[in-house]
């Protein structure tokens, strides 16, 4: 069981991820963009083990969120899985500090494999 923060602006994707992760006994927190994600991080007594973030979001996108996490000592070592609809983003996300990358659309078994690698 892991504490997982999902940062995703697409409601259906957010619900799907949340429901599947909760079904698999994870504690899940959600946010609709990077600003909400950072607010959520500051409010949690138990920090997340893993952050799953989309790249394309309003206000603060996944790139900005990942950059903030990797520069902040408190969150520097938190595992981050980036999800995106563009294969072009994969190498850039991994170079920016993401631990895993999932290309949309992905299956839940792809997510399960990414979580297992962490």
C-alpha positions in Angstrom: 0.0 0.0 0.0 1.3 3.4 -1.0 0.2 7.0 -0.5 -0.3 8.4 -4.0 -1.1 11.9 -5.2 -2.7 12.1 -8.6 -2.5 15.5 -10.4 -4.7 15.3 -13.5 -7.1 17.8 -15.0 -9.2 15.3 -17.0 -12.0 14.3 -14.7 -12.6 10.8 -16.3 -8.9 9.9 -16.2 -8.6 11.2 -12.6 -11.6 9.1 -11.5 -10.3 6.0 -13.3 -6.9 6.3 -11.7 -8.3 7.1 -8.3 -10.8 4.2 -8.3 -8.3 1.7 -9.5 -5.6 2.7 -7.0 -8.1 2.7 -4.1 -9.4 -0.7 -5.2 -5.8 -1.9 -5.0 -5.6 -0.6 -1.4 -3.6 2.6 -2.0 -4.3 5.8 -0.1 -5.1 8.3 -2.9 -5.2 12.1 -2.9 -6.2 14.1 -6.0 -5.6 17.5 -7.5 -6.7 19.1 -10.8 -3.5 21.0 -11.6 0.0 21.7 -10.2 -1.2 24.5 -8.0 -3.8 22.2 -6.3 -1.1 19.5 -6.1 1.3 21.7 -4.2 -1.5 22.8 -1.9 -2.4 19.1 -1.3 1.3 18.3 -0.5 1.4 21.0 2.1 -1.8 19.8 3.8 -0.9 16.1 4.1 0.5 14.8 7.4 1.9 11.7 5.5 3.7 12.7 2.4 3.0 10.7 -0.8 5.2 7.9 -1.8 4.4 8.5 -5.4 3.0 11.4 -7.5 1.3 10.6 -10.8 1.0 13.8 -12.9 -0.2 14.7 -16.3 1.9 17.2 -18.2 -0.8 19.4 -19.9 -2.8 21.2 -17.2 -4.0 24.7 -16.6 -2.4 27.1 -14.1 0.6 25.0 -13.3 1.4 22.2 -15.7 3.3 19.0 -15.0 6.6 20.4 -16.2 6.5 23.2 -13.6 5.3 20.8 -10.9 8.1 18.3 -11.7 10.7 21.1 -11.7 9.4 22.4 -8.3 9.5 18.9 -6.8 13.1 18.2 -8.0 14.3 21.5 -6.7 12.6 21.3 -3.3 14.6 19.2 -0.8 11.4 17.9 0.9 10.1 16.4 -2.3 13.3 15.7 -4.3 13.3 12.0 -3.7 9.5 11.4 -4.1 8.8 9.1 -7.0 7.1 10.8 -9.9 5.2 9.1 -12.8 4.5 11.4 -15.7 1.6 10.7 -18.0 1.3 12.4 -21.4 -0.4 11.9 -24.8 2.9 12.7 -26.6 5.8 10.2 -27.0 8.0 13.3 -27.6 7.6 14.1 -23.9 9.1 10.8 -22.6 12.8 11.5 -22.9 12.4 15.1 -21.7 10.3 14.0 -18.7 12.8 11.4 -17.7 15.7 13.9 -18.1 13.8 16.4 -15.9 13.6 13.9 -13.1 10.5 11.7 -13.6 11.0 8.1 -12.5 8.5 6.6 -14.9 6.6 7.7 -18.0 3.3 6.4 -19.3 2.0 7.3 -22.7 -1.7 7.9 -23.0 -3.7 5.9 -23.7 -2.3 3.3 -21.4 -3.7 0.2 -19.7 -4.0 -0.3 -16.0 -1.5 -3.1 -16.3 1.0 -0.5 -17.6 0.3 1.6 -14.5 0.7 -1.5 -12.3 4.0 -2.3 -13.9 5.2 1.3 -13.4 4.2 1.2 -9.8 5.9 -2.1 -9.3 9.2 -0.7 -10.7 9.2 2.0 -8.1 
